[in-house]
C-alpha cells in the first residue's frame, strides 16, 4: 500500500507540474486560446476540466465515505468525456497556428497519462475485492506516507480553484481585456 500511495503522489506531482505549464502558460499566456474564435470551444472544454480538477481532489482523493467517493468517480467520468470532446475538437481549434504542434500533442499525452495513472493507482488503494464482493476502503492513514499525500492534495486545492476561476473569468470580455493588458505589460 505504501508503494501505491507514493506512486500516486509522484504521478499527481508530475501531472500538476505539466498541467500548469500546458493549461496556464501555453493555453492562457503564450497562445491565448480564449482570444481566438476557433479556440473558444477548446477554452470551454479546458474550463470544464479546470473546474472538475479541484472537485476530483476533494471528492475522489479526500473522500471519507462511499457517497463522496462515488461522486468523485462520477466527476472522473465527466472529465474523461470532456477530454474526449476536447481532443476531438483540437484540430479545428488550433487552425490559427497551423494546427496543434506535435510536441504539445505529446505533452498532452503525458499530462493526461499521469493524471489517469494517478487515478488508477489510487483506485487500487480504495477498492478491495474479497470473497463477499467489492468494498471501498476509507482508512488509509495507517500508511506512513499518507500525511504527505494528504498535505499535497489539500495544498493543490487552492491553486486548482484559482486556475478554474481564471479559466471561467477569461470567458468574459472585460476580464479577458484586463488579462490581455496584464500579459502585454509583462512582456514589455
N, C-alpha and C positions, 0 to 999 in steps of 0.2 A: 504494500500500500504506500509505503514511503516513496518508493521509486516512481510510482504512478503520479503521486501528488507533486513531486519535484519536476517530473516531466511536464505535467500540466502547467506548473508555474513558469517553467522556461519557455514553453510554447506561447503562453499568454504574453510574456515579456517580448518575445520575438514578434508576435502579431502586433502588439501595440506600437512598438518602435516603427515597424514597416508601415502599418496603417496610418500612423501620424504623418510619416513622410509622404505617403501616397495621398491620403484623404485631405490633409491640411496643406502641405507645401505644394504638391503637384496640382491638385484639383482646385484649391481655393486661392493660391498665391501665384504660382507660375502660369498655369493655363487659364485660370479664372473661368472655369466651365460655366458658372452661373451667369456669365455675361453673353454667352453665345446662344443664339436662338436654337440651333441644332443640338445643343448640350443641355437645354433646360430639363428635358425628361431624365437625362442621366443625373443631373443635380437632384432631382426629386427622388430617384432611387437611392442615391447616396445619402440623402437626408433621412429617408425611411430607415436605412441601415444604421445611420448615426444615432437615431432615436432608439432603435432596437438594442444597440450595444449596451448602454447603461442598464437597460431593463434585463438583458441577459446576465449581466454581472450580479444584479440584485436577486432576480428570481431563480436563476439556474445555479450559479456558483454559491450564493449565500442562502439558498433555500433551507428552511428549518422544519418544513412539514411537506407532506405529499402534495397538497393543493398548490403551494408555491412552486414546487418542483415541476408539476405538470404545466403550470403557467409558463415557467421557464422553457420547457420543451416546446410549448406552443409558439413562444417567441422565436425560438431557433428555427422552427418550421417556416414561420413567416420570413425570417432572414434568408433562408435557403431559396424560397420562392422569389424574394426581392432580388437576390443575387442573380438568379436565372434571368429575370426580366432585364436587369442591368446589363448583364453580359450580352444578351441578345440585341440590346439597343446601342451598344458602344460603337459599332461600325459607323452608323449614321451620325452618332453624336460627335465623333471626332473628325468629321469631314473638313472642318475649318482648319485643321492642322495636318491634313493628308492622311488621316486615319490614326488609330492607336499605335504608338511606337512599339516595336517588338519587345524592347527592354521593359516597357511599362506593362505589357501583357504578361511577361514573365514575373514581374514584381507582383501583379495581381494574383498569379498562381501561388506564389509563396505566401502572400498575405492571407489569402483565403485558406490555403493549406494549413498554415499554422493555427488559424482561428478554429477550423473544424477539427483538426487533430487534437487541440486542447479540449474541445468539447467531447470528442470520442474517448480520450483517455480519462477525463473526469467521469464520464458515464460508467467506466469500469469500476470506479470507486463508489459510485452512487447506487448501482444496481447489483443486487446479489441474487443469483439464481440458485435455488436449493430444491429439495425434494417436494416442497409444498408449492412451489411456483416462484414468482418474482417478488422481490422485496426491495423497497427503496431504503437505503442506508443514510441516516442523517447525522450520525455521530462520527465525525472524522477527526475530532480534536485529540484522539489518542495517537495520532500520527505526529511525530516530533516537528515536522516542517509545517504543520497546519497553522500555527500563529503567523509565520511568514507569508503563507498563502493568503490567509485572511487579511493581513495588513495590505498586501499588494492589491487584492480585489477592492477593498474599502477605499484605498487611495487612488485607484483608477476611476472610480465613480465620478468625482467632481470634474476631472478633465474630460471624461466621456460626455457628461452633461453639457459642459461648455462647448465641446465640438458639435453636439447635436443642436444646441441653441444657435451657434454660429451658422450652421447649415440652414436652419429654419429662417433666421433673420435675413440671410442672403437671398431668400426667395422674394423679399420685399424691396421695392425700388429705393426708398430713402436709405435704408441700411446698406444696400449694395453700393450706392454712391459714396457713402461715408467710408466703407471698406476700401473702395477703389482709390479714394483720395488718400487714405492712410497708407495703402500699399505704394502709391506713387511717391509719397513723401519719404518712405523708407528706401526706395530705390534711387533717390536723388542724393 
